[in-house]
Amino acid sequence: MSAWFITSVVIASLSDFSAISSGLEVTSEPSLPFVSLGMGGGNVGTNGEVTSETSAQLAALSASNSGGCRTNLYPGAYIADGRDWNTPTPTIMDKFMTAALSANVTPVLLFEYYAPAMLNSTKGFGTRSQWSRIGRAFASYLMPGGQWAKANNAPSHFGITDYSAINEPDDGTGFVSGGLPGPIAYAEALAGLSEGVQTAVAKNGAVDPQLRTMPGGFMSANAFGDCTLRGLAPTLGQLWRNGTLAAIDLHTYFDIQYAPMEKTFRHSSQANFDCVLKAAGLPLVGSTVKFVTTEFNFKKRAVSEEDAARGMFTAIVDQLSVVDGNNTPISLRFFPWNLFNLNSSDANYGMATSLSPYVPTLRGCVWARVVALLRLATWAFRSADPRGTGVTELFDTSNNMLLVFWQARQSWTSLSNHTTFTVAKVPVGASVLSVYAWDGLRHTTPFQGSTVTVSGLAGNETYAFLLHGPALTHTPHLLPQSCESYG
């Protein structure tokens, strides 16, 4: 067996990597807080309904190790008779909340509205004060420690903390300039919704539930390269600036032709987030706005499922790693669309071949594997540099582990060599390296020292390097069980 001698440390060779080398110095450093990320999917339990499909979707979230979902309500479910804007109906959520709690899945809530199509049937869109009433009623009822939680003896952490209104308001004519009800009415509704949600916090006296309000996801930055969100970004800028709205939700669908990933960073969530901030008149440095995506995917259009899965790994890390101007991670939640759709009827977006029992596609397996890695420990960000090196580092001090993602793609990393990567400042207790790519666990090998260099990588794909101790006898391959045959 051949061996390499690096600063007096002998390292065995790998069959599929040309070398792993090690140094000696051990260094510790403070880590940035790791936001409790919401990882899941949607939509689940539309209008509070619990059907056999709802149960299967919740089971799929559990099978893929995902703990969150987006649930959505239309006017007929969130106001009385779908027309009485003065009478919110939060009890519509009772059955769904019970099912979600049983599945250990935490929902976020989206209030839907299609304009101008619904204006007549719903008697308008609702005023600021009416949306405030909706926000107060639903948050008081559904928040952690709220009325539903108390009545059902729910754990103190369980409840809905995030409330949004109108999915893709920049798609269509209703909320953009010149439309009905128009952008000002939309901004007023969001301001009212936020006021109501915050009033619920004060009324219930709950302990720091961190309730948040935000617009529904926007599509035009990704679909059309329009960072003004068809004029809505400048209109909503003040609400983001003063903290009324907590986050920007950007839908990101990579497409080999219309929103390519290959050789360009332009269509990344990071690039779009930066561009939207600028269009909204917000500073890149000093802004408190967070990032969310409730829809993203690498479309299986004119590509194989294998190529889509390879791109999906990059897309997931893209959502995880969004940062502000100081390179502080700000991603709160990322949900792919669609974990539940079958590829037989939805080839572009479907991430399952069967819902009951849940059998994911290759893209679904990539999602499950990354989630498994992120659920492996309580991580803290050590660093994130999506605009530069493309490297994101997560550090778990209690278990002496390090998880490093690298976007080894042209234009996604400033590192010139895409086939060799060095991990520095390895935790003291780590002595085993596991290398993952889109298709699963590529290799596991022991090492010594505080610096590890992996050579012989294929490049032009995303990698995850998990550095851990020998006590971790099982590292995640592909979850759920049906994925094991893929890797």
C-alpha positions in Angstrom: 0.0 0.0 0.0 1.3 3.4 -0.9 1.3 6.2 1.6 1.9 10.0 1.8 4.0 11.7 4.4 2.7 15.1 5.3 4.3 16.9 8.3 5.3 13.5 9.7 1.8 12.1 9.6 1.3 8.9 7.6 -2.0 8.6 5.7 -3.3 5.6 3.8 -4.3 6.0 0.1 -7.9 5.8 -1.1 -9.1 3.8 -4.1 -11.1 6.6 -5.6 -9.2 9.7 -4.3 -5.5 10.3 -5.1 -4.7 11.4 -1.5 -5.8 12.5 1.9 -3.2 14.5 3.8 -3.1 15.9 7.3 -1.4 18.6 9.3 -0.9 19.0 13.0 -2.2 22.3 14.5 -5.6 22.2 16.3 -7.5 25.5 16.4 -10.8 26.4 17.9 -12.9 29.6 17.1 -16.2 31.1 17.9 -19.1 29.9 15.7 -22.0 31.8 14.4 -25.5 30.7 15.6 -27.2 28.2 13.5 -30.8 29.2 12.9 -33.2 26.4 13.6 -34.0 25.7 10.0 -37.4 24.6 8.7 -36.9 21.8 6.2 -40.0 20.3 4.7 -42.5 20.6 1.9 -46.0 21.7 0.8 -48.7 22.2 0.3 -50.2 19.9 2.9 -53.7 20.1 4.4 -55.2 22.7 2.2 -58.1 24.5 3.9 -57.5 22.5 7.1 -58.6 19.3 5.5 -57.2 15.9 6.7 -57.6 13.3 4.0 -55.9 10.1 3.2 -53.6 12.1 0.9 -52.8 14.5 3.8 -51.9 11.6 6.0 -49.6 10.1 3.3 -47.9 13.5 2.8 -47.3 13.9 6.5 -45.9 10.4 6.6 -43.6 11.2 3.6 -42.3 14.2 5.5 -41.4 11.9 8.4 -39.9 9.3 6.1 -37.6 12.0 4.5 -36.7 13.3 8.0 -38.3 16.6 7.2 -40.0 18.4 10.0 -41.9 21.3 8.4 -44.6 22.0 5.9 -46.5 24.8 4.2 -50.3 24.6 4.7 -52.6 27.0 2.8 -56.0 28.4 3.2 -58.3 30.1 0.7 -60.8 32.8 1.7 -63.6 30.3 2.0 -61.6 28.7 4.9 -60.1 31.8 6.6 -63.1 34.1 6.7 -66.8 33.3 7.3 -68.6 32.3 4.2 -65.6 33.3 2.2 -67.0 36.8 2.1 -67.1 38.2 5.7 -63.7 39.9 6.1 -64.7 40.9 9.7 -65.0 37.3 10.9 -61.8 35.1 10.8 -62.3 31.4 11.3 -59.1 29.9 12.8 -60.9 26.8 14.2 -60.8 25.5 10.6 -57.3 24.4 11.4 -58.2 22.1 14.3 -58.0 18.7 12.6 -54.9 19.5 10.6 -53.0 20.8 13.7 -53.8 17.5 15.4 -52.6 15.5 12.5 -49.4 17.6 12.1 -48.6 17.3 15.8 -49.1 13.5 15.6 -46.6 13.4 12.7 -44.2 15.8 14.4 -44.4 18.2 11.6 -44.6 22.0 12.2 -46.6 24.0 9.7 -46.2 27.5 8.4 -49.4 29.2 7.2 -50.1 30.8 3.8 -53.3 32.8 3.2 -54.1 32.4 -0.5 -55.9 34.8 -2.7 -56.2 35.0 -6.5 -56.8 38.5 -7.9 -58.6 39.8 -9.7 -60.5 36.6 -10.2 -61.8 36.4 -6.6 -62.7 40.0 -6.1 -66.4 39.6 -6.8 -66.9 36.3 -5.0 -65.2 37.4 -1.8 -66.6 41.0 -1.8 -63.2 42.5 -2.2 -59.8 41.9 -0.8 -60.0 43.1 2.8 -58.7 46.3 4.4 -55.7 46.7 6.6 -57.8 46.5 9.7 -59.6 43.4 8.5 -56.3 41.7 7.7 -55.1 42.7 11.2 -58.1 41.0 12.6 -57.2 37.9 10.6 -53.6 37.9 11.9 -54.6 38.4 15.5 -57.3 35.6 15.4 -55.1 33.0 13.7 -51.9 33.8 15.6 -53.7 33.9 19.0 -55.2 30.5 18.2 -52.3 28.7 16.5 -49.1 30.1 18.0 -47.0 28.0 20.4 -48.8 28.3 23.7 -51.9 29.7 22.0 -55.5 28.7 22.4 -55.3 25.5 20.3 -52.1 24.4 22.0 -53.5 24.9 25.5 -56.7 23.1 24.7 -54.8 20.2 23.2 -51.9 20.0 25.7 -49.5 20.5 22.9 -45.7 20.8 23.7 -44.6 24.3 24.3 -42.6 24.4 21.1 -45.4 23.3 18.8 -47.5 25.9 16.9 -47.4 28.1 13.9 -44.9 31.0 14.1 -44.8 32.1 10.4 -47.7 33.7 8.6 -47.7 34.8 4.9 -50.2 36.1 2.4 -50.6 35.5 -1.3 -48.5 33.0 -3.2 -46.6 34.5 -6.1 -48.3 38.0 -6.0 -46.0 39.0 -8.9 -47.5 36.4 -11.2 -50.6 37.7 -12.9 -52.2 41.2 -12.9 -54.0 41.5 -9.6 -51.3 42.9 -7.3 -48.9 44.6 -9.7 -49.1 48.2 -10.9 -52.3 48.9 -12.7 -54.0 45.8 -11.4 -56.9 45.2 -9.0 -56.6 45.4 -6.0 -53.1 46.6 -6.8 -49.7 46.8 -5.0 -50.8 49.4 -2.3 -53.7 47.2 -1.2 -51.3 44.3 -1.0 -48.8 46.2 1.1 -51.7 47.4 3.4 -52.9 43.8 3.8 -49.4 42.6 4.8 -49.0 45.5 7.2 -52.3 44.7 8.8 -51.5 41.0 9.0 -48.2 41.7 10.7 -49.9 44.1 13.2 -52.5 41.4 14.1 -49.8 38.7 14.5 -47.8 41.0 16.8 -50.9 41.9 18.8 -51.5 38.2 19.4 -48.0 38.0 21.0 -48.8 40.8 23.4 -52.3 39.5 24.2 -51.2 36.0 25.0 -48.1 37.0 26.8 -46.2 34.0 25.4 -42.5 33.7 26.0 -40.6 34.9 22.9 -42.5 32.8 20.2 -40.7 34.7 17.5 -43.8 35.1 15.3 -43.1 36.4 11.8 -45.0 37.8 8.9 -43.9 37.8 5.3 -45.2 38.0 1.8 -45.9 34.8 -0.1 -43.2 33.5 -2.4 -42.2 35.6 -5.4 -41.5 34.1 -8.8 -40.4 36.9 -11.2 -36.8 37.2 -10.1 -36.2 33.6 -11.0 -38.6 33.3 -14.0 -38.0 36.7 -15.7 -34.9 38.1 -14.1 -37.0 40.9 -12.7 -35.6 41.9 -9.3 -38.3 44.6 -8.8 -40.7 41.7 -8.5 -42.9 43.5 -11.1 -42.7 46.6 -9.0 -43.6 45.0 -5.7 -40.1 45.2 -4.2 -40.0 49.0 -4.0 -43.6 49.1 -2.7 -42.8 46.7 0.1 -39.3 48.0 0.8 -40.3 50.1 3.8 -42.1 47.2 5.4 -39.0 45.1 5.2 -36.9 48.0 6.3 -38.8 48.7 9.5 -39.2 45.1 10.5 -43.0 44.8 9.7 -42.1 42.0 7.3 -39.4 39.6 8.4 -38.3 37.8 5.3 -38.2 37.6 1.5 -39.5 34.3 0.0 -38.0 33.7 -3.4 -39.1 30.7 -5.5 -36.1 29.3 -7.4 -36.5 26.7 -10.2 -33.3 25.9 -12.0 -33.9 25.0 -15.6 -31.2 23.9 -18.1 -32.4 26.5 -20.6 -34.3 29.3 -18.8 -32.6 29.5 -15.4 -29.4 27.5 -15.9 -27.0 26.5 -13.2 -24.1 25.5 -15.5 -21.3 28.1 -15.6 -23.3 30.9 -14.1 -24.2 32.0 -10.6 -26.8 34.5 -11.9 -29.9 32.3 -11.1 -28.8 31.3 -7.6 -31.0 32.3 -4.7 -28.1 34.3 -3.3 -27.8 36.4 -6.5 -31.5 36.9 -6.7 -31.8 37.8 -3.0 -29.0 40.4 -3.4 -30.7 41.8 -6.4 -34.2 42.0 -4.8 -32.7 43.8 -1.7 -31.2 46.4 -4.0 -34.5 46.9 -5.9 -36.3 47.3 -2.6 -33.9 50.0 -1.5 -32.4 47.9 1.3 -28.7 47.8 2.1 -26.9 44.6 1.7 -24.9 45.3 4.9 -27.1 46.2 7.8 -30.4 44.8 6.6 -32.2 42.5 9.1 -34.3 40.8 6.4 -34.1 37.0 6.3 -34.3 34.6 3.4 -37.0 32.0 2.9 -38.0 29.7 0.0 -41.2 27.7 0.0 -40.6 26.5 -3.6 -37.4 25.4 -5.3 -36.2 22.5 -7.5 -34.0 21.5 -10.3 -36.5 20.8 -13.1 -36.3 17.5 -14.9 -36.9 19.1 -18.3 -34.6 18.1 -21.1 -32.3 16.4 -18.7 -32.1 13.0 -17.0 -33.2 12.3 -13.5 -29.5 11.7 -12.6 -28.6 15.2 -13.9 -31.5 16.8 -12.2 -30.5 15.0 -8.9 -26.9 16.3 -9.3 -28.3 19.8 -9.7 -30.7 19.3 -6.8 -27.8 18.9 -4.4 -26.4 22.2 -5.5 -29.8 23.8 -5.3 -30.3 22.6 -1.7 -27.0 24.0 -0.5 -27.8 27.2 -2.4 -30.9 27.7 -0.2 -29.1 26.7 3.0 -26.2 29.1 2.5 -27.8 32.5 1.7 -26.1 35.2 3.6 -26.3 39.0 4.2 -23.6 41.5 3.3 -21.5 40.4 6.2 -21.6 36.8 5.2 -23.9 36.0 8.1 -26.3 33.1 7.2 -29.9 34.3 7.1 -31.8 31.3 5.6 -34.8 30.5 7.8 -36.6 27.8 5.8 -36.3 26.0 2.5 -39.1 23.7 1.1 -38.7 22.0 -2.3 -41.7 21.8 -4.7 -42.8 19.1 -4.8 -41.9 16.3 -2.5 -45.3 14.7 -3.0 -46.1 15.0 -6.7 -45.5 11.8 -8.7 -43.0 12.0 -11.5 -45.5 10.0 -13.6 -47.8 12.9 -13.8 -45.4 15.8 -13.0 -42.1 15.0 -14.6 -40.6 18.4 -14.1 -41.2 18.9 -10.4 -42.4 15.5 -9.0 -40.0 14.0 -6.5 -41.8 10.8 -5.7 -42.7 7.6 -7.6 -45.3 6.6 -5.0 -46.8 8.5 -2.1 -48.2 5.6 -0.1 -45.9 4.0 0.6 -43.5 6.9 0.1 -40.9 6.2 -2.6 -38.9 9.2 -3.7 -37.2 9.8 -7.0 -33.4 10.4 -7.1 -34.1 14.1 -6.4 -36.2 13.1 -3.4 -33.4 10.9 -2.2 -30.9 13.8 -2.5 -33.2 15.9 -0.4 -33.6 13.2 2.3 -29.9 12.7 2.5 -29.0 16.3 3.0 -31.8 16.7 5.6 -30.4 13.6 7.4 -27.0 15.3 7.5 -28.5 18.5 8.8 -30.5 16.5 11.5 -27.4 14.6 12.5 -26.4 17.2 15.2 -27.1 20.6 16.5 -24.9 22.6 14.1 -23.6 26.1 14.3 -22.3 28.0 11.2 -18.6 28.4 11.3 -18.6 30.2 8.0 -20.5 30.7 4.8 -19.2 32.2 1.5 -21.6 31.5 -1.3 -20.5 34.6 -3.3 -16.8 33.5 -3.1 -15.4 30.1 -2.3 -18.8 28.4 -2.4 -18.0 26.8 1.0 -20.3 26.5 3.9 -19.1 25.1 7.2 -21.2 23.8 10.1 -19.6 23.0 13.4 -20.9 20.9 16.3 -18.8 21.3 19.4 -20.6 18.8 21.5 -19.9 15.9 19.2 -16.6 17.1 17.7 -18.0 17.1 14.2 -17.6 19.3 11.2 -19.9 19.4 8.1 -18.6 21.2 5.1 -20.5 21.8 1.8 -18.6 22.9 -1.3 -20.2 24.1 -4.5 -17.4 22.8 -6.8 -19.0 24.3 -10.0 -17.7 26.9 -12.4 -18.9 30.3 -11.3 -20.1 28.9 -8.0 -16.7 28.8 -6.4 -13.7 31.1 -6.6 -11.3 28.2 -5.9 -9.5 27.4 -9.1 -9.0 23.7 -8.5 -12.4 21.9 -8.6 -10.9 18.5 -8.0 -9.0 19.1 -4.7 -10.4 20.5 -1.5 -8.8 21.2 1.9 -10.7 21.3 5.2 -8.8 23.3 7.8 -9.2 23.6 11.6 -10.7 20.1 12.1 -12.3 19.5 15.5 -10.0 17.8 18.0 -12.2 14.7 18.3 -12.7 14.1 14.5 -10.7 11.3 13.0 -12.9 9.9 10.2 -13.9 11.6 6.9 -17.0 10.7 5.0 -17.4 12.2 1.5 -20.9 12.7 0.0 -22.1 13.8 -3.4 -25.6 13.7 -5.1 -25.5 9.9 -5.4 -24.7 9.2 -1.8 -21.8 8.3 0.4 -18.7 8.2 -1.9 -16.1 7.2 0.6 -15.2 6.9 4.3 -11.6 6.9 5.6 -9.7 7.6 8.8 -7.3 10.5 9.1 -5.0 12.2 11.5 -4.3 15.9 12.2 -6.2 19.2 11.9 -6.1 19.7 8.2 -7.5 17.3 5.6 -7.0 17.5 1.8 -9.1 15.4 -0.5 -7.8 15.0 -4.1 -9.1 13.3 -7.2 -12.7 14.7 -7.0 -14.7 14.7 -10.2 -15.5 18.4 -10.0 -18.5 20.3 -11.5 -20.8 19.1 -8.7 -21.5 19.7 -5.0 -19.8 17.8 -2.2 -20.4 17.4 1.5 -17.5 16.5 3.8 -18.5 15.1 7.2 -15.6 14.9 9.7 -16.5 12.9 12.8 -15.1 10.6 15.5 -15.1 6.8 15.5 -18.0 6.7 17.9 -20.3 7.7 15.0 -20.8 4.2 13.7 -23.5 5.0 11.2 -23.3 8.0 8.9 -26.4 8.8 6.8 -26.6 7.2 3.4 -29.9 7.8 1.7 -33.2 8.0 3.6 -35.8 6.7 3.5 -35.0 3.0 3.1 -36.1 2.9 -0.6 -33.2 5.2 -1.5 -30.5 2.8 -0.4 -30.5 1.1 -3.8 -29.4 4.4 -5.3 -26.3 4.7 -3.3 
